C-alpha cells in the first residue's frame, strides 16, 4: 500500500506558549511525504531528505491515522519525507512533516478526501505524545494544512479562525546556523506574560496580523534569549511585520509583493545565516498518488 501527501510550512504571528492561544500563516516552503506500508512489516523506518532518522513523531502520526480507521497495530513500512523547511529552527518543520505523513497514510488507505479536524487532531496528539511541542502546536499544523492565517486556542484544541492571507506577500526568513534556545527557556517565566500575549493575539484576530507579528517577536525574542535587531532591521527596511518564528532562532519578515529586499537579504546573511525568500500561501494540503 503506497500513498503520498503534500503540504507546506508556516511562520509565527503569535506564539502559543505564553497563553495557549497562537496564530501562524502558511508559507510556500513545501513538504511531501511518501508512505509504503503493509501488515506485519516489522516496524517503521523513516527518512528525511534522503537521510535515515529516528522520528517517534512521524511514526506516532501514522499509527494514529491507522487506528482511526480500525486498522491493527501490526502495520509497518517506510516513511520518506522531503522538505524545503530547515529543521529545528522554528519554521514548523515538525508540524508540516506530521501533516504530510497523515495525508500520505490516508492516501495509502485509498482515501480521496480528508477532514481537517481529523488531521489537526492527529498532529496535535502525536506532538504531545512524543514531546515535540508543549502546546500541541495546533496553530502551526493548521497553517501548514490549510494555508492562510490560522488562529487557534491550543489549550482547548479549537481552530478559532482560518482565513486567506488576503493578498500574496513576500516573506524573507533568516535562519541562523545556531540551534533553538527552547531547551533552556524558563517556561514558568514565559507564561507570566500570558496577558500580554493574549493582547497581541486579539490584535491579530482583529485583522492587525503584521503589527501583532512584530510585537510577538519582540516579546518572544526577549523571553527566549535572542537579539531583536534582525526583526527591527526588517521593519526599518519596510516590512509590514517581522519577528521570531516559534522558539527560534529563525526570524521571518513579511513585505508587500514586489518590495525590494535585497539590502536586508545581504545584511541578514553577513553572519553566515541562510536567508530564504518565499511568500505567503493559501494552498491547502493534498492527498496525492493514492495507491
C-alpha positions as CSV (number, residue, x, y, z in Angstrom):
1,X,0.0,0.0,0.0
2,X,1.5,3.3,-1.1
3,X,0.5,6.9,-0.8
4,X,1.8,10.4,-0.8
5,X,0.8,13.7,0.9
6,X,1.8,17.3,0.4
7,X,1.6,20.4,2.5
8,X,3.8,23.4,3.3
9,X,5.4,25.3,6.1
10,X,4.4,28.3,8.2
11,X,5.8,31.2,10.3
12,X,4.5,32.5,13.6
13,X,2.3,35.5,14.0
14,X,1.6,34.9,17.8
15,X,3.5,32.2,19.8
16,X,1.1,30.0,21.7
17,X,3.4,29.1,24.6
18,X,2.6,32.1,26.9
19,X,-1.2,31.8,26.9
20,X,-2.2,28.8,24.9
21,X,-3.5,30.9,22.0
22,X,-1.5,31.2,18.9
23,X,-1.6,32.2,15.2
24,X,0.5,31.3,12.2
25,X,0.5,32.0,8.5
26,X,1.3,29.5,5.7
27,X,4.4,30.0,3.6
28,X,5.3,28.4,0.3
29,X,8.0,26.0,1.5
30,X,6.9,22.5,0.6
31,X,6.9,19.2,2.4
32,X,6.0,15.9,0.8
33,X,5.7,12.5,2.5
34,X,5.6,9.1,0.8
35,X,4.4,6.0,2.7
36,X,4.8,2.4,1.7
37,X,3.2,0.1,4.3
38,X,1.8,-3.3,4.9
39,X,0.6,-5.5,7.7
40,X,3.3,-7.4,9.6
41,X,6.1,-5.3,8.0
42,X,8.1,-5.3,11.3
43,X,8.1,-1.7,12.4
44,X,8.7,1.6,10.6
45,X,11.8,3.1,9.0
46,X,11.9,6.9,8.5
47,X,14.0,9.1,6.3
48,X,14.1,12.9,5.9
49,X,15.6,14.4,2.7
50,X,17.3,11.1,2.0
51,X,18.9,10.5,5.4
52,X,17.7,7.8,7.8
53,X,16.3,9.4,11.0
54,X,14.6,8.4,14.2
55,X,11.2,10.1,14.4
56,X,8.8,9.0,17.0
57,X,6.5,11.9,15.9
58,X,6.0,10.6,12.4
59,X,5.6,7.0,13.5
60,X,3.1,8.0,16.1
61,X,1.2,10.1,13.5
62,X,1.0,7.1,11.1
63,X,-0.2,4.9,14.0
64,X,-2.9,7.4,14.9
65,X,-4.3,7.6,11.4
66,X,-4.3,3.8,11.1
67,X,-6.0,3.4,14.5
68,X,-8.7,5.9,13.5
69,X,-9.6,3.6,10.6
70,X,-9.8,0.5,12.7
71,X,-6.5,-1.0,11.3
72,X,-4.5,-3.3,13.6
73,X,-1.3,-2.2,15.2
74,X,0.8,-4.6,13.2
75,X,1.3,-2.2,10.3
76,X,4.8,-1.1,9.4
77,X,6.8,0.1,6.4
78,X,8.7,3.1,5.2
79,X,8.0,6.8,5.7
80,X,10.0,9.1,3.5
81,X,9.8,12.9,3.9
82,X,11.2,15.5,1.6
83,X,11.0,19.1,2.8
84,X,12.3,22.6,1.9
85,X,11.9,23.6,5.5
86,X,15.1,23.9,7.7
87,X,14.7,21.5,10.7
88,X,14.6,22.7,14.3
89,X,14.6,26.4,13.5
90,X,11.1,27.5,14.5
91,X,9.7,27.1,10.9
92,X,7.1,24.4,11.7
93,X,9.1,21.5,10.2
94,X,7.6,19.0,12.7
95,X,4.0,20.1,12.2
96,X,4.5,20.2,8.4
97,X,6.0,16.7,8.3
98,X,3.4,15.3,10.6
99,X,0.6,16.7,8.5
100,X,2.2,15.4,5.3
101,X,2.6,11.9,6.8
102,X,-1.1,11.8,7.9
103,X,-2.1,12.8,4.4
104,X,0.1,10.1,2.9
105,X,-1.3,7.4,5.1
106,X,-4.8,8.3,4.2
107,X,-3.7,8.2,0.5
108,X,-2.2,4.7,1.0
109,X,-5.5,3.6,2.5
110,X,-7.3,4.7,-0.7
111,X,-9.0,7.8,0.7
112,X,-9.5,10.7,-1.6
113,X,-10.7,13.4,0.8
114,X,-9.8,14.4,4.4
115,X,-11.4,16.1,7.2
116,X,-9.2,19.0,8.5
117,X,-10.3,18.5,12.1
118,X,-9.1,14.9,12.0
119,X,-5.7,15.8,10.5
120,X,-5.2,18.5,13.2
121,X,-6.2,16.1,16.0
122,X,-3.7,13.5,14.8
123,X,-0.9,16.1,14.5
124,X,-1.6,17.6,18.0
125,X,-1.9,14.2,19.7
126,X,1.3,12.9,18.1
127,X,3.2,16.1,19.0
128,X,2.1,16.0,22.7
129,X,2.6,12.2,23.0
130,X,6.2,12.5,21.7
131,X,7.1,15.7,23.5
132,X,7.8,17.6,20.3
133,X,5.5,20.5,21.4
134,X,4.4,21.8,24.8
135,X,1.2,23.2,23.3
136,X,0.4,20.6,20.6
137,X,1.1,23.3,18.0
138,X,-2.4,23.2,16.6
139,X,-1.9,26.7,15.1
140,X,1.2,25.6,13.3
141,X,-0.4,22.4,12.0
142,X,-3.5,24.4,10.8
143,X,-1.3,26.9,8.9
144,X,0.6,24.0,7.3
145,X,-2.6,22.1,6.3
146,X,-5.0,24.9,5.4
147,X,-2.8,27.8,4.3
148,X,-3.6,31.4,5.1
149,X,-3.8,32.9,8.6
150,X,-4.9,30.5,11.3
151,X,-5.9,31.3,14.9
152,X,-6.2,28.5,17.5
153,X,-6.8,28.1,21.1
154,X,-4.3,25.3,21.6
155,X,-5.2,24.6,25.2
156,X,-8.8,23.9,24.2
157,X,-7.9,22.4,20.8
158,X,-10.1,24.8,18.9
159,X,-9.5,26.3,15.5
160,X,-11.0,29.7,16.0
161,X,-10.5,31.0,12.5
162,X,-8.8,30.1,9.3
163,X,-8.8,32.7,6.6
164,X,-6.9,33.6,3.4
165,X,-4.0,35.9,3.8
166,X,-5.9,38.4,1.7
167,X,-3.0,39.1,-0.6
168,X,0.2,37.3,-1.6
169,X,3.0,38.8,0.4
170,X,6.7,38.3,0.1
171,X,8.4,36.6,3.1
172,X,12.1,36.7,4.0
173,X,13.4,34.3,6.6
174,X,16.7,34.5,8.4
175,X,17.9,31.1,9.6
176,X,21.0,31.3,11.8
177,X,23.3,28.4,12.0
178,X,22.7,28.0,15.7
179,X,20.0,25.9,17.2
180,X,16.9,26.8,19.2
181,X,17.1,28.1,22.8
182,X,13.8,26.3,23.6
183,X,15.6,23.8,25.8
184,X,17.0,26.5,28.1
185,X,13.8,28.7,28.3
186,X,12.1,29.3,31.6
187,X,8.6,28.3,30.7
188,X,7.3,29.5,34.0
189,X,8.5,33.0,33.2
190,X,7.2,32.8,29.7
191,X,3.7,32.0,30.9
192,X,3.8,35.0,33.3
193,X,3.4,37.0,30.1
194,X,0.1,35.3,29.1
195,X,-1.9,38.5,29.4
196,X,0.5,40.4,27.1
197,X,0.4,37.6,24.6
198,X,-3.4,37.4,24.7
199,X,-3.5,41.1,23.9
200,X,-1.2,40.6,20.9
201,X,-3.4,37.6,19.8
202,X,-6.5,39.8,20.0
203,X,-4.8,42.3,17.7
204,X,-4.3,39.6,15.1
205,X,-7.8,38.3,15.5
206,X,-9.0,41.9,14.7
207,X,-7.0,41.8,11.5
208,X,-3.8,43.5,12.5
209,X,-1.7,40.5,11.8
210,X,1.6,42.1,11.0
211,X,1.8,44.6,13.8
212,X,1.0,41.6,16.1
213,X,3.8,39.6,14.5
214,X,6.2,42.4,15.3
215,X,5.1,42.7,18.9
216,X,5.1,38.9,19.4
217,X,8.6,38.8,18.0
218,X,9.9,41.5,20.4
219,X,8.3,39.7,23.4
220,X,9.4,36.2,22.4
221,X,12.9,37.3,21.4
222,X,13.3,38.6,24.9
223,X,11.8,35.6,26.6
224,X,13.7,33.0,24.6
225,X,17.0,34.8,24.7
226,X,17.5,36.2,21.2
227,X,18.5,39.6,19.8
228,X,15.6,41.6,18.4
229,X,17.8,43.6,16.0
230,X,17.2,41.4,12.9
231,X,13.5,42.0,13.1
232,X,14.0,45.7,13.7
233,X,16.2,45.8,10.7
234,X,13.4,44.4,8.6
235,X,10.9,46.9,10.0
236,X,13.2,49.8,9.2
237,X,13.5,48.3,5.7
238,X,9.8,48.4,5.1
239,X,8.5,45.1,6.4
240,X,4.8,45.0,7.3
241,X,5.8,42.8,10.3
242,X,8.8,40.9,11.5
243,X,9.7,38.7,14.4
244,X,10.9,35.4,15.9
245,X,9.1,32.4,14.5
246,X,8.3,29.7,17.1
247,X,11.0,29.4,19.6
248,X,13.6,30.4,17.1
249,X,16.2,31.0,16.1
250,X,14.6,31.8,12.7
251,X,13.2,35.3,12.1
252,X,10.6,36.0,9.5
253,X,9.6,39.3,7.8
254,X,6.6,39.9,5.7
255,X,6.7,42.5,2.8
256,X,4.3,43.8,0.2
257,X,4.7,41.8,-3.0
258,X,7.4,43.5,-5.2
259,X,9.1,45.2,-2.3
260,X,12.9,45.5,-2.6
261,X,14.5,43.1,0.0
262,X,18.0,42.7,-1.4
263,X,19.5,45.0,1.1
264,X,18.0,43.2,4.0
265,X,18.9,39.8,2.5
266,X,22.5,40.9,2.3
267,X,22.5,42.3,5.8
268,X,20.9,39.2,7.3
269,X,23.4,36.9,5.6
270,X,26.6,38.6,6.9
271,X,26.8,36.4,10.0
272,X,26.6,33.2,8.0
273,X,22.8,32.8,8.3
274,X,20.8,31.1,5.5
275,X,18.3,33.7,4.1
276,X,15.2,32.2,2.4
277,X,13.0,34.1,0.0
278,X,9.4,32.8,-0.2
279,X,5.8,34.0,0.0
280,X,2.6,33.5,1.9
281,X,0.3,30.8,0.6
282,X,-3.4,29.9,0.9
283,X,-2.8,26.5,-0.6
284,X,-4.2,23.5,1.4
285,X,-2.7,20.1,1.9
286,X,-3.2,17.4,-0.7
287,X,-3.7,13.7,-1.0
288,X,-1.6,12.6,-4.0
289,X,-0.5,9.4,-5.6
290,X,-3.1,7.2,-3.8
291,X,-2.2,3.5,-4.2
